[in-house]
Amino acid sequence: MLLGFFRLIFYAILAFFIQKVIRFFLATGKKTISNTERPSKKISGVMVKDEICQTYLPKEEAIREIKEGKEYFFCSKECQKQFLKIKK
């Protein structure tokens, strides 16, 4: 009985190391992209405030709504919908 337990532990450790070796060799074949090769997304650094939940987010990621000549920004479609209900 004790021999069977040690045999089970041995096979579990062996399977773990085999899995690590396989992952290592699979990872060496993948090409990594350096920061200079990545396409750069221009970020202005401007933060805007969501009118509903009062959170700040980058202007490029915000959902825009123009109402009565004024531009409003939202973090999600849900906040935009709530705003449009209020502004009716």
N, C-alpha and C positions, 0 to 999 in steps of 0.2 A: 504494500500500500504506500509506504513512504517512498519507495523507489519510483512508483508511478507519479507521485507528486513532483519529485525532482525532475523527472523526465519531462513533465508538462511545463515546468518553469524553464528548463533548458530550451525547449522548442519555442516557447514564447519569446525568450531573449534572442534566440537565433532569428526568428521571423522579424523582430524589431530591427536588428542590424542589417538584415537583407533588404528590408524596406528602405532604410536610410541610405544604403549603398546605391540602390536603384534610383532613388530620388536625386542623389548627388550626380550620377552620370546623366540623368535626363536633364538636369538643370544646367550642366556645362554646355549642352548643345544649343540652348536658347540664347538669342542675342539680346543683350540689355541695351537700353537706349539711355545715353547720357543726357544731362541737362542741356547741353549745347545742341543736341540733335532733335530734341522735342520741339514740336511746333509751339510757338509762344502765343498765348492768348493775351491780348493787350488788356490790361486792367488799369483803369484810371485811378483807382484808389479812392473814388468818391463813394461814400456811404449814404444811403437814403433810408428814411424811416417809413415803416409800414403804418398806414393810417389807422388800422384796426387793432393790431396786437402790439403796436409800439416797439417792434424790434427793428434793429438796423441791419442792413444787408448791402452787399456791393451793388452798385447801380446796374452793372451788366447782368446780374442774376435776377433782378427784380421784374415783376410783372407790371407793366405800365397801363395806366388808364388816364385819359384826358377827359375831364368833365368841366364844362363851362369855361373852357380856356385855360384851366389849371391842370398841371400834370401831377398825378398821384402814383405812388409805388406800393406794391404789395409783395409779401413773401410767398403767398400761395393763392390758388384760385378761390379757396374758401374765403380768405380775407377780402379778396376782390368782390366776390358775390355779396358778402355782408355789407361792404361799403356801398355797392350799387343799390341795395335795398334801402339803406339809410338815406341816400342822396336823391331818392325819387321824389 
